[in-house]
Amino acid sequence: MLFHFYYVCREVVILNNDINALLNDVKNGKPLSFDAVYSLYLPLIQSATLKLMKAYGIGGSQEDDIAQEAALALYKAALAFDTAKGVSFGHYAKICIQNRIISYIRSNESHGEAGDIPYEFYCDIPAGGTPEELLISAESLGELNDKISSSLTEFEATVFRLYLEDLSYEDISHAISRPKKSVDNAISRIKAKLRKLL
């Protein structure tokens, strides 16, 4: 647990270049580099696993199998991630993890009618997203991201990034060693700023 907490706190300080360096270490097979990536994104794996298990009505007996599928998806995402695409690794990993879990659930016949729930409901990509639409969307998101980044304080930017990674207020508070109320206030300020930008 201390190892996980160290890397979660470390990620708050890490810049994108450092995350990219860590991903390059994974691609080059450097020992323990994936362990660090896994520790950083464990809350995302847990969140996606529980969210999709609940949506598909799957009992807790399958949680370990689904979490393993999510970890495999994170590993493949780390190997395949391309910084030139203009998408953050966290967002890319989230989509890869959700896709892998949904595929696993759909392929496992013992869970009933998994196809009843629309795929787009669980993913943060547009319905019918062609590669062209995704590229245009990524470019628009890049411009919006620049505007958001310039309007947020460093603390707000850190909270916002963790919030987008689906961490709860309590997990964010724990990761940055600040009171939960400070996180709540920061998110309120962020939402107000976003309303003005949009």
Secondary structure, 3 states (H helix, E strand, C coil): CHHHHHHHHHHHHCCHHHHHHHHHHHHCCCCCHHHHHHHHHHHHHHHHHHHHHHHHCCCHHHHHHHHHHHHHHHHHHHHHCCHHHCCCHHHHHHHHHHHHHHHHHHHCHHHCCHHHCCHHHCCCCCCCCCHHHHHHHHHHHHHHHHHHHHHCCHHHHHHHHHHHCCCCHHHHHHHHCCCHHHHHHHHHHHHHHHHHHC
